[in-house]
């Protein structure tokens, strides 16, 4: 199964204009902030929304086509063989776990693929139940088959929902933040279960999420969606390790700055601040090309008072003075804007809002730093990765 | 109750008045009844005939209302706010209309000179007014809004999210309706059916005008009670006896429906 969707959807003022392609056995993670159009994209692929223009095609089978060229095609959702799993399991409350899972095989007008072949196009009740029991077993819940959804925990309900979605044997599975409503531990369990089940099912999967862990665990490829457009896509290591923009960098937990490359591995930001990278910039940019540098907040060290006087004016003193070692940080001044709680200590943001630092509360107390303090920042060059800036558009092949 | 959600004491007074208003008349009826004569009154041929006709017409009307009312509720609930609102307002008009007015309206629609009745009479020789069918139509007219409102409310509460999931699992619209929508709104359908039946059983005004008061054909319990009550002093006692019978029948049917409704939920 190869899913190709090329869609333009309008909802009020919002416009989604995106193209995705997912092959059989592949999982694409669609990352984006709230309101970026992720769920709209999924709903349109599932046939729940009508695009203004576009095409949805699975293995050459046209599910949606709206364009000037030909007649409009809008296959109804139940014929699409596209499964949908959201953050709310939405188990049918009047049916037991087993009956929920058996619903797809029992209701769809399709010949069953898995398990004993049924005679007719629709599974018999007994056959649907025995297959449903196997799907429940696959998610580790065969023992709770007779329970009603209200008698299951949130994590168990989501497992049943996974079994139910897979039991309908869709060609394409759409996951809309399936772990968002679960606590961290349960989410991790469900995530590994999904990875295992998706690998076994061998279908084309799109997972929409704003949690980068989902992308790392489940996805073969990652696409960044922002304000209705796909900004970057490709291997997770590339999209998240070498982010195209600050949104992707924020997902990966990185600071991102852009500037031009100077001698000694120094990237000069437009306002003159220097960021030095310890590694060579690959591929080597042409002279004058913009270079992106990313580094984790923990690589940013806060020093009490500015040790470099007004280096914002950017004469070459900082660089040349520091060049003997070549791998030393070049400090520059900054004004503390806000302190926020972070997983390990305190996250400090600075005026200009492009760099964040993370350190322990003890360090901050020792420095006597508060909101509004002027400090000096030095960024460990060993932690800075730099690469030629990616073009914001036209990345999608 | 000391959980901080108590009722202001002042409100107990109007609540007591309301309760008295609802219950005391029935107590009055029971006290006033000439009990030794009650058995004879309720097994009289006239009473049994009226009771039989009442049950027969009310059950028929209720079945008709369920068959056409559930689909109407579905259309209203799934229409957009404008069309849905308009349909809902028009469908519930009989609820706020005096039943007598409904009876007149039915007469002008289905009577011999009516919009549809004239055609029926000329083309097929069918005359509806003053028949048992007219009783069923009159009862359906006044009772249907109760069912529609109740089912539509259940549909709105249930929402469409489960239906969407069912569709993505490959179920056709008809399968979704049968296996998801109907079971989800079943409590609402049962509640609506109970209200609908109770209203049909008690229907008087529209029936009297549209169907008349012919013994054995259109004289249902309410009409029999009215007829008896308008008679001489002895007959008034049988009016009371018939009233008590109607109350008992209604309560028994309500209890039967209740047990039927709660039974499936007890199943493990």
Interface residues (C-beta under 8 A of the other chain):
Chain A: X46 X48 X76 X77 X78 X79 X80 X81 X82 X83 X84 X88 X90 X92 X93 X94 X103 X104 X107 X108 X109 X110 X146 X164 X165 X168 X170
Chain B: X161 X162 X164 X165 X166 X167 X168 X169 X170 X171 X172 X173 X175 X176 X179 X180 X183 X184 X186 X268
